[in-house]
Amino acid sequence: MAEFDAVVVGELNVDLILQDVSSFPEMGTEKIAKDMALTMGSASAILASNLAHLGAKVGFIGKLGQDPFGEIILDTLKDHGVDCGGIQRDETARTGVTVSMTFPSNYAMVTYMGAMESFSLHDIDFSYLSKGRHLHLSSFYLQPGLRPGCAELFRQAKEAHLTTSFDPGWDPQEEWKADIQEVLKLVDVFLPNEQEALNISSSRTVREALDQMDRTCQVVIIKQGEQGAIGRINGETIKIRAFEVESVDTTGAGDSFNAGFLFEWLRDSEIRQCLKAGNACGALATTKMGGSTASPSKKELDEFLASKTDEIFVH
């Protein structure tokens, strides 16, 4: 029997969140933020933390610097129940930092890569990975050291009989090269946002993107922010509206969606239940600053869903 429901492989950094910035920064000017927070960031860590908080058994593989920012990340992951046995500490590297400027419905980010830049396939303990029954990877484009080995990582996971999921994240170079296609051939659940899906598939519409990616992945879920999400599963297209909440900070909302969706998917729940859980976790994540601060427990998720009686599936 597997020790972990899921093993997450990916980048690790802290987030410095500046909330309610008066306007986007301009050269030669200074802007004022109304609030700030220093918290655990990175798509991979937020997903792992939120998935564990829901009750899943989660392990993590990644790399940190030997510094105070690394301690923040380790402490947060452990507090949420994530096993950190696959995380290395590199004395020659510094832990990455993302500065995030948030607005009620949008954000802008600048990232210092740090240790995540050198993290590679050679750093992965495959005996640790084999303790899981599922592999998740986030932020393909933010991990230049790991990127060339991603297809091999997924291939070995498949050979070890793990299921797989993948959130590519944004390409800072905006090149959207074709090497990602080799990874997608080995992905069971693909979880891009709308613009990522359009860019990766070179499509003009979301339906075109679904048509193309459906040929490769078993489950394709495209996150659409305030518009909810749309999925293609076994040829069926399902559209779900977003839950209405009072949004404070959108940092990590997509990663929280992933956590809710995968939590139910790993329990073999019906796909609409997976989408509802993902949608709820994504919505709740926006109600506080930081991607894991508002992460619900399973009980809190169930209570939130029970309070929402309106039909959210679009027919």
VEXNUVEX-545665 format. One record per residue (C-alpha): residue number from 1; x, y, z; residue in one letter. Coordinates in steps of 0.2 Angstrom, whole numbers, plus 5000, padded with zeros to 4 digits. Layout:
! residues N
{site NUM; {X; Y; Z}; "A"} ...
END
This chain:
! residues 315
{site 1; {5000; 5000; 5000}; "M"} {site 2; {5007; 5017; 4995}; "A"} {site 3; {5013; 5029; 5009}; "E"} {site 4; {5007; 5044; 5001}; "F"} {site 5; {4991; 5048; 4991}; "D"} {site 6; {5002; 5061; 4981}; "A"} {site 7; {5020; 5066; 4979}; "V"} {site 8; {5022; 5084; 4973}; "V"} {site 9; {5038; 5088; 4963}; "V"} {site 10; {5041; 5106; 4960}; "G"} {site 11; {5048; 5123; 4965}; "E"} {site 12; {5049; 5131; 4982}; "L"} {site 13; {5049; 5150; 4986}; "N"} {site 14; {5041; 5163; 4998}; "V"} {site 15; {5029; 5176; 4993}; "D"} {site 16; {5030; 5194; 4998}; "L"} {site 17; {5013; 5200; 4994}; "I"} {site 18; {5009; 5218; 4992}; "L"} {site 19; {4990; 5221; 4993}; "Q"} {site 20; {4980; 5235; 4986}; "D"} {site 21; {4994; 5244; 4976}; "V"} {site 22; {4987; 5261; 4970}; "S"} {site 23; {4992; 5256; 4952}; "S"} {site 24; {5004; 5246; 4943}; "F"} {site 25; {5023; 5252; 4945}; "P"} {site 26; {5030; 5264; 4933}; "E"} {site 27; {5049; 5268; 4930}; "M"} {site 28; {5055; 5282; 4941}; "G"} {site 29; {5039; 5282; 4952}; "T"} {site 30; {5034; 5275; 4969}; "E"} {site 31; {5018; 5267; 4973}; "K"} {site 32; {5010; 5263; 4990}; "I"} {site 33; {5003; 5246; 4996}; "A"} {site 34; {4989; 5246; 5009}; "K"} {site 35; {4995; 5229; 5017}; "D"} {site 36; {5008; 5216; 5015}; "M"} {site 37; {5012; 5198; 5020}; "A"} {site 38; {5027; 5187; 5019}; "L"} {site 39; {5021; 5169; 5017}; "T"} {site 40; {5025; 5152; 5009}; "M"} {site 41; {5023; 5154; 4990}; "G"} {site 42; {5026; 5143; 4974}; "S"} {site 43; {5012; 5134; 4965}; "A"} {site 44; {5019; 5117; 4970}; "S"} {site 45; {5020; 5121; 4989}; "A"} {site 46; {5003; 5129; 4989}; "I"} {site 47; {4995; 5114; 4981}; "L"} {site 48; {5004; 5102; 4992}; "A"} {site 49; {4999; 5111; 5008}; "S"} {site 50; {4981; 5113; 5003}; "N"} {site 51; {4979; 5095; 4998}; "L"} {site 52; {4986; 5089; 5014}; "A"} {site 53; {4975; 5101; 5024}; "H"} {site 54; {4960; 5093; 5016}; "L"} {site 55; {4966; 5076; 5023}; "G"} {site 56; {4977; 5068; 5009}; "A"} {site 57; {4994; 5061; 5013}; "K"} {site 58; {5006; 5071; 5004}; "V"} {site 59; {5025; 5070; 5001}; "G"} {site 60; {5036; 5083; 4993}; "F"} {site 61; {5052; 5083; 4982}; "I"} {site 62; {5061; 5100; 4979}; "G"} {site 63; {5076; 5110; 4984}; "K"} {site 64; {5078; 5125; 4996}; "L"} {site 65; {5092; 5136; 5001}; "G"} {site 66; {5099; 5135; 5019}; "Q"} {site 67; {5092; 5151; 5024}; "D"} {site 68; {5077; 5159; 5034}; "P"} {site 69; {5065; 5159; 5019}; "F"} {site 70; {5068; 5140; 5018}; "G"} {site 71; {5063; 5138; 5036}; "E"} {site 72; {5047; 5148; 5033}; "I"} {site 73; {5043; 5135; 5019}; "I"} {site 74; {5047; 5120; 5028}; "L"} {site 75; {5038; 5125; 5044}; "D"} {site 76; {5022; 5129; 5034}; "T"} {site 77; {5022; 5113; 5024}; "L"} {site 78; {5025; 5103; 5040}; "K"} {site 79; {5011; 5113; 5050}; "D"} {site 80; {4999; 5108; 5036}; "H"} {site 81; {5004; 5089; 5037}; "G"} {site 82; {5016; 5088; 5021}; "V"} {site 83; {5030; 5076; 5023}; "D"} {site 84; {5046; 5085; 5018}; "C"} {site 85; {5057; 5070; 5017}; "G"} {site 86; {5061; 5073; 4998}; "G"} {site 87; {5066; 5091; 5001}; "I"} {site 88; {5085; 5095; 4999}; "Q"} {site 89; {5094; 5110; 5007}; "R"} {site 90; {5107; 5118; 4996}; "D"} {site 91; {5120; 5128; 5006}; "E"} {site 92; {5126; 5136; 4989}; "T"} {site 93; {5109; 5142; 4984}; "A"} {site 94; {5096; 5155; 4991}; "R"} {site 95; {5078; 5151; 4992}; "T"} {site 96; {5068; 5160; 4979}; "G"} {site 97; {5056; 5174; 4982}; "V"} {site 98; {5041; 5181; 4972}; "T"} {site 99; {5035; 5198; 4975}; "V"} {site 100; {5016; 5198; 4971}; "S"} {site 101; {5006; 5214; 4969}; "M"} {site 102; {4988; 5210; 4971}; "T"} {site 103; {4971; 5218; 4966}; "F"} {site 104; {4954; 5211; 4969}; "P"} {site 105; {4953; 5202; 4952}; "S"} {site 106; {4971; 5202; 4946}; "N"} {site 107; {4989; 5202; 4950}; "Y"} {site 108; {5007; 5205; 4944}; "A"} {site 109; {5022; 5195; 4950}; "M"} {site 110; {5041; 5196; 4949}; "V"} {site 111; {5051; 5181; 4954}; "T"} {site 112; {5069; 5178; 4960}; "Y"} {site 113; {5072; 5160; 4955}; "M"} {site 114; {5085; 5155; 4968}; "G"} {site 115; {5087; 5136; 4972}; "A"} {site 116; {5072; 5131; 4960}; "M"} {site 117; {5083; 5136; 4945}; "E"} {site 118; {5096; 5122; 4948}; "S"} {site 119; {5083; 5109; 4954}; "F"} {site 120; {5085; 5094; 4941}; "S"} {site 121; {5080; 5076; 4938}; "L"} {site 122; {5096; 5071; 4946}; "H"} {site 123; {5090; 5079; 4963}; "D"} {site 124; {5075; 5067; 4963}; "I"} {site 125; {5074; 5052; 4975}; "D"} {site 126; {5064; 5040; 4965}; "F"} {site 127; {5063; 5028; 4980}; "S"} {site 128; {5054; 5042; 4989}; "Y"} {site 129; {5043; 5045; 4973}; "L"} {site 130; {5038; 5027; 4973}; "S"} {site 131; {5030; 5029; 4990}; "K"} {site 132; {5016; 5038; 4982}; "G"} {site 133; {5001; 5033; 4971}; "R"} {site 134; {5000; 5049; 4961}; "H"} {site 135; {5013; 5062; 4955}; "L"} {site 136; {5009; 5080; 4953}; "H"} {site 137; {5021; 5093; 4945}; "L"} {site 138; {5018; 5112; 4944}; "S"} {site 139; {5027; 5126; 4935}; "S"} {site 140; {5036; 5118; 4921}; "F"} {site 141; {5042; 5134; 4914}; "Y"} {site 142; {5049; 5141; 4930}; "L"} {site 143; {5061; 5126; 4933}; "Q"} {site 144; {5074; 5126; 4919}; "P"} {site 145; {5085; 5113; 4928}; "G"} {site 146; {5071; 5101; 4929}; "L"} {site 147; {5062; 5105; 4913}; "R"} {site 148; {5073; 5094; 4901}; "P"} {site 149; {5070; 5079; 4913}; "G"} {site 150; {5051; 5081; 4915}; "C"} {site 151; {5046; 5069; 4902}; "A"} {site 152; {5058; 5056; 4910}; "E"} {site 153; {5051; 5060; 4927}; "L"} {site 154; {5033; 5056; 4921}; "F"} {site 155; {5039; 5041; 4912}; "R"} {site 156; {5047; 5033; 4927}; "Q"} {site 157; {5031; 5038; 4938}; "A"} {site 158; {5020; 5029; 4925}; "K"} {site 159; {5032; 5014; 4925}; "E"} {site 160; {5030; 5014; 4944}; "A"} {site 161; {5011; 5014; 4942}; "H"} {site 162; {5008; 5031; 4948}; "L"} {site 163; {4994; 5042; 4940}; "T"} {site 164; {4999; 5059; 4935}; "T"} {site 165; {4993; 5077; 4935}; "S"} {site 166; {5002; 5093; 4928}; "F"} {site 167; {4999; 5112; 4930}; "D"} {site 168; {5011; 5120; 4917}; "P"} {site 169; {5010; 5138; 4924}; "G"} {site 170; {5015; 5153; 4914}; "W"} {site 171; {5030; 5154; 4903}; "D"} {site 172; {5040; 5170; 4908}; "P"} {site 173; {5049; 5170; 4891}; "Q"} {site 174; {5032; 5168; 4882}; "E"} {site 175; {5039; 5156; 4870}; "E"} {site 176; {5028; 5141; 4873}; "W"} {site 177; {5040; 5128; 4865}; "K"} {site 178; {5034; 5111; 4859}; "A"} {site 179; {5045; 5101; 4872}; "D"} {site 180; {5030; 5101; 4884}; "I"} {site 181; {5020; 5090; 4872}; "Q"} {site 182; {5032; 5075; 4877}; "E"} {site 183; {5026; 5078; 4895}; "V"} {site 184; {5008; 5079; 4890}; "L"} {site 185; {5008; 5061; 4883}; "K"} {site 186; {5011; 5055; 4900}; "L"} {site 187; {4998; 5066; 4909}; "V"} {site 188; {4982; 5059; 4916}; "D"} {site 189; {4975; 5076; 4923}; "V"} {site 190; {4980; 5092; 4914}; "F"} {site 191; {4976; 5108; 4924}; "L"} {site 192; {4981; 5124; 4914}; "P"} {site 193; {4972; 5141; 4915}; "N"} {site 194; {4964; 5148; 4900}; "E"} {site 195; {4978; 5158; 4893}; "Q"} {site 196; {4991; 5144; 4896}; "E"} {site 197; {4979; 5132; 4887}; "A"} {site 198; {4977; 5143; 4872}; "L"} {site 199; {4996; 5147; 4871}; "N"} {site 200; {5001; 5129; 4873}; "I"} {site 201; {4989; 5122; 4860}; "S"} {site 202; {4991; 5137; 4848}; "S"} {site 203; {4972; 5139; 4848}; "S"} {site 204; {4960; 5153; 4846}; "R"} {site 205; {4946; 5147; 4858}; "T"} {site 206; {4945; 5137; 4873}; "V"} {site 207; {4934; 5124; 4864}; "R"} {site 208; {4948; 5122; 4851}; "E"} {site 209; {4961; 5120; 4865}; "A"} {site 210; {4950; 5106; 4873}; "L"} {site 211; {4948; 5097; 4856}; "D"} {site 212; {4967; 5097; 4854}; "Q"} {site 213; {4972; 5092; 4872}; "M"} {site 214; {4958; 5080; 4874}; "D"} {site 215; {4968; 5069; 4861}; "R"} {site 216; {4982; 5067; 4873}; "T"} {site 217; {4976; 5068; 4891}; "C"} {site 218; {4962; 5058; 4899}; "Q"} {site 219; {4956; 5073; 4909}; "V"} {site 220; {4958; 5092; 4904}; "V"} {site 221; {4952; 5105; 4916}; "I"} {site 222; {4954; 5123; 4910}; "I"} {site 223; {4953; 5136; 4924}; "K"} {site 224; {4945; 5152; 4920}; "Q"} {site 225; {4946; 5163; 4936}; "G"} {site 226; {4930; 5172; 4939}; "E"} {site 227; {4921; 5163; 4925}; "Q"} {site 228; {4924; 5146; 4933}; "G"} {site 229; {4931; 5131; 4924}; "A"} {site 230; {4928; 5120; 4909}; "I"} {site 231; {4933; 5102; 4907}; "G"} {site 232; {4934; 5088; 4894}; "R"} {site 233; {4932; 5071; 4901}; "I"} {site 234; {4930; 5055; 4891}; "N"} {site 235; {4923; 5066; 4877}; "G"} {site 236; {4911; 5075; 4888}; "E"} {site 237; {4912; 5094; 4890}; "T"} {site 238; {4907; 5101; 4907}; "I"} {site 239; {4906; 5120; 4912}; "K"} {site 240; {4905; 5126; 4930}; "I"} {site 241; {4902; 5144; 4936}; "R"} {site 242; {4913; 5151; 4950}; "A"} {site 243; {4907; 5153; 4967}; "F"} {site 244; {4904; 5170; 4973}; "E"} {site 245; {4915; 5176; 4988}; "V"} {site 246; {4922; 5192; 4994}; "E"} {site 247; {4939; 5192; 4986}; "S"} {site 248; {4954; 5199; 4994}; "V"} {site 249; {4969; 5191; 4986}; "D"} {site 250; {4970; 5180; 4970}; "T"} {site 251; {4987; 5173; 4974}; "T"} {site 252; {4987; 5154; 4973}; "G"} {site 253; {4968; 5152; 4968}; "A"} {site 254; {4972; 5141; 4953}; "G"} {site 255; {4984; 5130; 4964}; "D"} {site 256; {4970; 5129; 4977}; "S"} {site 257; {4958; 5124; 4964}; "F"} {site 258; {4970; 5110; 4959}; "N"} {site 259; {4971; 5104; 4977}; "A"} {site 260; {4952; 5103; 4979}; "G"} {site 261; {4950; 5094; 4962}; "F"} {site 262; {4964; 5082; 4965}; "L"} {site 263; {4958; 5078; 4982}; "F"} {site 264; {4941; 5071; 4976}; "E"} {site 265; {4949; 5064; 4960}; "W"} {site 266; {4961; 5053; 4970}; "L"} {site 267; {4946; 5047; 4980}; "R"} {site 268; {4938; 5042; 4963}; "D"} {site 269; {4924; 5054; 4965}; "S"} {site 270; {4912; 5058; 4951}; "E"} {site 271; {4919; 5072; 4940}; "I"} {site 272; {4906; 5085; 4944}; "R"} {site 273; {4911; 5083; 4963}; "Q"} {site 274; {4929; 5085; 4958}; "C"} {site 275; {4925; 5101; 4949}; "L"} {site 276; {4914; 5108; 4963}; "K"} {site 277; {4928; 5104; 4976}; "A"} {site 278; {4941; 5113; 4965}; "G"} {site 279; {4930; 5128; 4962}; "N"} {site 280; {4926; 5130; 4981}; "A"} {site 281; {4944; 5128; 4986}; "C"} {site 282; {4949; 5141; 4972}; "G"} {site 283; {4936; 5153; 4978}; "A"} {site 284; {4940; 5151; 4997}; "L"} {site 285; {4958; 5154; 4993}; "A"} {site 286; {4954; 5172; 4988}; "T"} {site 287; {4946; 5177; 5004}; "T"} {site 288; {4963; 5180; 5013}; "K"} {site 289; {4980; 5185; 5009}; "M"} {site 290; {4992; 5171; 5004}; "G"} {site 291; {4989; 5155; 4994}; "G"} {site 292; {4987; 5143; 5008}; "S"} {site 293; {4980; 5155; 5022}; "T"} {site 294; {4962; 5152; 5018}; "A"} {site 295; {4964; 5134; 5013}; "S"} {site 296; {4949; 5124; 5020}; "P"} {site 297; {4949; 5107; 5029}; "S"} {site 298; {4937; 5094; 5023}; "K"} {site 299; {4924; 5099; 5035}; "K"} {site 300; {4925; 5117; 5030}; "E"} {site 301; {4924; 5112; 5012}; "L"} {site 302; {4909; 5102; 5015}; "D"} {site 303; {4901; 5116; 5025}; "E"} {site 304; {4905; 5129; 5011}; "F"} {site 305; {4897; 5117; 4998}; "L"} {site 306; {4882; 5114; 5008}; "A"} {site 307; {4879; 5132; 5010}; "S"} {site 308; {4879; 5135; 4991}; "K"} {site 309; {4862; 5129; 4984}; "T"} {site 310; {4862; 5137; 4967}; "D"} {site 311; {4865; 5127; 4952}; "E"} {site 312; {4883; 5131; 4946}; "I"} {site 313; {4884; 5119; 4931}; "F"} {site 314; {4881; 5127; 4914}; "V"} {site 315; {4870; 5116; 4903}; "H"} 
END
